[in-house]
Amino acid sequence: MSGFSEHFGWLEIVFTAVIALGFGGYQLWSVNREIRADRERAARDRAAQGDKDSSAG
């Protein structure tokens, strides 16, 4: 067991890095999802605005 305890520092570094990279990956995925949703919403709004303009004239 004493041989394994020499590696606790590395385990802590790896564990912390995995948590940090996982959180960063989740944030990137979440932001990209919101950007895609905003673009789709803007396209729908433009299409709806175009329909209103063409029916009014």
C-alpha positions, 0 to 999 in steps of 0.5 A, spaced: 500 500 500 505 504 501 507 504 493 500 506 491 500 512 496 506 515 492 501 516 486 496 520 490 499 527 488 498 524 480 491 521 482 489 528 484 492 532 478 488 527 473 482 527 477 482 535 477 484 535 470 478 531 468 473 535 472 475 541 469 476 539 462 469 535 463 466 542 465 469 546 460 466 541 455 459 541 457 460 549 457 462 549 450 456 544 448 451 548 452 453 555 449 453 552 442 447 549 443 444 556 445 447 559 439 444 554 434 437 555 438 438 563 437 439 562 430 433 558 428 429 562 432 432 568 428 430 565 422 423 563 424 422 570 426 425 573 419 420 568 416 414 570 420 416 577 418 417 576 411 410 573 411 407 579 414 410 583 409 408 579 403 401 579 406 400 586 407 402 588 400 
